[in-house]
Amino acid sequence: MSDGPQRLQPDVLKATVPDVRVFAMLLRSVSFSNRALMRINGGGLQINVEESPGRTLLASVYIDRDIFDGYHYAPEDPPEEDQDGVVSTDLEIPLNILIQCLNIFGSAVGSASTNFSSRRKPWKRQGEDSDSDGQGQNYGRGRMNGQDTNGRLDDYFSADRRKGTSMRMSYAGKGEPLTLFLAEDDSGPTTTCKIATFDGEPPLERPFDDEAMVLKCILKSSWFRDALSEVDPSCEKLTFIGNPIAEKSTGGRSKLQPPLRILADGTHGSSEMDFPSDKAVLETFECVEPVSFSYRFSHISPMLRALQGSSKTSLRIDDEGLLCLQFLTESQSPRSGIRRTVSSIVDFKCPALDEDV
């Protein structure tokens, strides 16, 4: 036993949130692999996931600190800096276990694209007559209460839905577990989950060179989502075709080639989806010369969950066919005294098929 008082190292991370649904949705958007690297810094969290084996599909979700109503980061001594000089702490976590813990009361399901099998009503509240499993509500893909949501977060998390699970998350440092204290409400049950953490390997860096970019467009996610919803499940290859926007001729007609075309090929045939030169569809479009790159649909399909809850999509391709898709998700900050929208970015990168490079 020590003769004098011991100095306690503060927790590396302390974060609280009154409703875990937005946090859980962002984690699910990159949950195509269970192994994830969590990077903690003063600005928030970054979750990096890679497809294994092959490391051909890379994904990151950037979760701003204002997603939480309380956030405190105290790096271990000595602090570690990344290549940009930012002090951060890296740890590897089992992502799917973390998501399951967040949903332990069955109320973390905030997106229609969620595949959790449990849709039961978690606990009967005062004033409720039965333990109904909620059969009167429609939790189908893209619908809630009988209306089409089109992936809008305010529809998924509207006020008429039950109160979500609150969370207090902490991490004491290297070798320590990630600890979650979860409560459904003041009168309901609580639980504590401790998730083992591991030393994380640096994520594979695949920077996108804007100087080598050959195609760029920003569009509303609803347009992109509607297009991909038409793709047959047997699709094996998805091709993005870009064409420079044609100038109108003296007769008022433009060339027939659309600025952006998506071609889906599968065992049962092919389909084409064209995006017109219209600011209401393509908010931003840059393409100097015709380009065409193809990708395995098995690399595109994991992105659909992130697309489902996003408001805008950025699509970029460089001259080697590296595809970078970024999805913008917006939510209201739960911090008291702060009334602003917090933006979170989900980033996916994958290479083109060799035949097109």
Secondary structure, DSSP 8 states (H G I E B T S, - for coil): --SS-------SEEEEES--HHHHHHHHTTTTSSEEEEEEETTEEEEEEE-TTT---EEEEEEEGGGSSEEEE---SS-EE-TTS-EEEEEEEEHHHHHHHHTTTS----STT---S-----S--TT-------TTS--STTEETTEE-TT-HHHHT-TTS----EEEEEE-STT--EEEEEESSTTS-EEEEEE--B-----------GGGEEEEEEEEHHHHHHHHHTS-TTEEEEEEEE-------TTS---S--SEEEEEEETTEEEEEEE-S-TTTEEEEE-SS-EEEEEEHHHHGGGHHHHHT-SEEEEEEETT--EEEEEEEEEE--STT---EEEEEEEEEE---GGG-
